Amino acid sequence: MDDKKLYSKILGIRDPWFISNIEFNEELERIDIYVNHHNPIVVACPVCGKSYSPYDHSPERIFQHLNTCQCATYIHVRLPRVNCPNHGIRQIISEFGESGSDKTYAYESYLIDLAQECSIQAVSRLTSVSWDRLWNVVDRAVDRGFSRKTHRIPEHLGVDEKSFAKGHKYETLVYDNDRGTVEYVADNRSQQSLEEYYRQFTVDEKQKVKSITMDMWDPYIGATRAHISDAQDKIVFDRFHVMKILNEAVDKVRKEEHNQLREQKIDILKGSRYLWLWSRENIPQWRLAEFKELQKLDLKICRAWAIKENLRHYWDYSSEIWADKYFDNWYKWATRCKLEPIVKAAKSIKRHYRNISTYIRHRVTNALGESINGKIEKVKRFACGFRNRDHYKRAIYFHCGGLDLYPKPPSKLTLQWKPV
């Protein structure tokens, strides 16, 4: 088999295309493949699909392809243009690479695979493709994904905030809790930020929303109530944020008591911070004995920890009536414990209880959102941070948007031999 036939097989070259020449530059480790077509041909308008005789040819385009035995491989081709009576002069849809791209479909897909696993800088080192050209691949992939994405609002939404940079700079993230994807990224964490997302949908579309998980951030609550019907019954305050409030209160009790004991030269609480923040089953085996000894002592932190741990049982209930009774008893205990941080935390939770109790009905949390936040944080570390806010958003969509990122060649030939 000669080299032209070999490369025709490798590249999937089909009639009326054929390889006219192959050049190998040993010094540059580069292979250039020149593709031409037989005549006569008819070409399809890329808009309406109707076939006409070719009008002329565009200037030569060069598409970089996957390496051949460590040699950079490039395809040279002049694409025919058609003069459609309805749509004017148009270049045919290329079977080698997308319009606006200098890479073949296969090579661009390969770069997308690498960019999902490595930082752009790392992909640049591995492929010798510049950072700008690689980011252009990512940017086009996100645009491609959005163009293919169905316009819909998820039934189960999650709303959270994510730090963009130091200095209290935040982004608002909207998740699809069913698919585990980021649906929307907005600047800041204001009411306007979330309303921008809701405004994309009609009233009928928004009525399909069944639940929205979020923390107790008033601007998010206000935006949801303004745009989602029966929002009061659909908002679910995330259980992990509720427990975070209690954990912070427990830590305050520990700090206060630790300082009081140190004044008496007693250091029994030194190094015990995480023992009180961990849930019972997460305490390491090697620290269990230490924890049990501390529990035997008459300490305020022991009471605070017990109150915190008992609230965790609330989310095991499946009946709203019994869950309400359990919470009422817990609240009485928490507000009578004479531990000021715990009392404040309990009252804060009580004020938001209506939308905490909706968990019993919907059984949803922001746990998926927290895992996506971890993935976003990993992306930030890969990139050593993002100075460009738009790049940060695009990276989130690229890695967490669940988009169809890959370029797809045309399903059928856009030029054919014309019967003589």
Secondary structure as GFF3:
##gff-version 3
##sequence-region A 1 420
A	DSSP	alpha_helix	3	11	.	.	.	ID=ss1
A	DSSP	beta_strand	17	25	.	.	.	ID=ss2
A	DSSP	beta_strand	30	37	.	.	.	ID=ss3
A	DSSP	beta_strand	41	44	.	.	.	ID=ss4
A	DSSP	beta_strand	51	52	.	.	.	ID=ss5
A	DSSP	beta_strand	54	57	.	.	.	ID=ss6
A	DSSP	beta_strand	61	68	.	.	.	ID=ss7
A	DSSP	beta_strand	71	77	.	.	.	ID=ss8
A	DSSP	beta_strand	80	84	.	.	.	ID=ss9
A	DSSP	beta_strand	88	91	.	.	.	ID=ss10
A	DSSP	alpha_helix	105	117	.	.	.	ID=ss11
A	DSSP	alpha_helix	120	127	.	.	.	ID=ss12
A	DSSP	alpha_helix	131	148	.	.	.	ID=ss13
A	DSSP	beta_strand	156	165	.	.	.	ID=ss14
A	DSSP	beta_strand	169	176	.	.	.	ID=ss15
A	DSSP	beta_strand	181	187	.	.	.	ID=ss16
A	DSSP	alpha_helix	191	198	.	.	.	ID=ss17
A	DSSP	alpha_helix	203	206	.	.	.	ID=ss18
A	DSSP	beta_strand	211	214	.	.	.	ID=ss19
A	DSSP	alpha_helix	218	227	.	.	.	ID=ss20
A	DSSP	alpha_helix	231	234	.	.	.	ID=ss21
A	DSSP	beta_strand	235	237	.	.	.	ID=ss22
A	DSSP	alpha_helix	239	263	.	.	.	ID=ss23
A	DSSP	alpha_helix	273	277	.	.	.	ID=ss24
A	DSSP	three_ten_helix	280	282	.	.	.	ID=ss25
A	DSSP	three_ten_helix	285	287	.	.	.	ID=ss26
A	DSSP	alpha_helix	288	295	.	.	.	ID=ss27
A	DSSP	alpha_helix	300	311	.	.	.	ID=ss28
A	DSSP	three_ten_helix	312	316	.	.	.	ID=ss29
A	DSSP	alpha_helix	320	335	.	.	.	ID=ss30
A	DSSP	alpha_helix	340	351	.	.	.	ID=ss31
A	DSSP	alpha_helix	353	362	.	.	.	ID=ss32
A	DSSP	alpha_helix	367	382	.	.	.	ID=ss33
A	DSSP	alpha_helix	389	400	.	.	.	ID=ss34
A	DSSP	beta_strand	415	417	.	.	.	ID=ss35
###
